[in-house]
Amino acid sequence: MAALAFAQPQAIRVVKKGKGTAVLFLPGFTSPGSVWNETIRHLPRVESHVVSYAGFNGIPPVETPWYPRLRQELLDYIKQEKLDNLTLIGHSMGGNLAVDIAAALPDRVTKLVLVDAIPCMRALMMPGVPASQISYENSYNKQMLEMPDAQFAQMAAGMAANMTSNKAMADTLARWTLEAHRPTYVYGYTDLLKLDLREVLPSVKAKVLILGASFPDEKVVLENFQKQYAGLPAKTIHIAPASRHFIMFDQPDWLYGKIDAFLKNE
């Protein structure tokens, strides 16, 4: 009897549109690629490659470790599509992927836009805790996996309200979390807590635009970005006024203007 070989599900889906400079758009954790739709409409003509991730927004999940799968498939995609002189625009975790890719492919990536992304989230949330002490199997993850749907929905709503001042979009953010594959949500977040990209920053040769959200304290936010991105050779940092994590919802015109000017500046 012949053995049947089934291809592994893909960790990324990419929608390609338009003509112009190639730009890879990377959403944050639980967000679909469509989070970038309005930004793309407000930019000069680009060939957009809009990414979405397995386990979110109805896309079938893949096995853990999740983040390394995303990273590898994105590297493969860029090579298969023969993308050069590439710009990467990433929000939150998408910014982490953008840095990771730019460090791995310094001759292909020429510009980076990092929207409220930090190279080592663990250093802010769990100072002094090494990655080696973070595992998939822990009491917090067990609690999250077993949490009743109503309690999980309440948690998602609270988190969403902290990430944008736009009430309508906060409801959307909460829905994206509820639609996520629960193990991907739980174990994928563990991947992000283990991640530390500060050591690869010197390998990034691209020009970098860092756009941070001012909430909860603009001065502290700026200091965190300056400290964590100290290893980047060429960077500009701007902090969006009166904005929470999703700058594209809270200060969209400010965001479009900064990215537009950066892309036009040779």
Secondary structure, 3 states (H helix, E strand, C coil): CCCCCCCCCCCEEEEEECCCEEEEEECCCCCCHHHHHHHHHCCCCEEEEEEEECCCCCCCCCCCCHHHHHHHHHHHHHHHCCCCCEEEEEECHHHHHHHHHHHHCCCCEEEEEEECCCCCHHHHHCCCCCHHHCCCCCHHHHHHHHCCHHHHHHHHHHHHHHHCCCHHHHHHHHHHHHHCCHHHHHHHHHHHHHCCCHHHHHHCCCEEEEEEECCCCHHHHHHHHHHHCCCCCCEEEEEECCCCCCHHHHCHHHHHHHHHHHHHCC
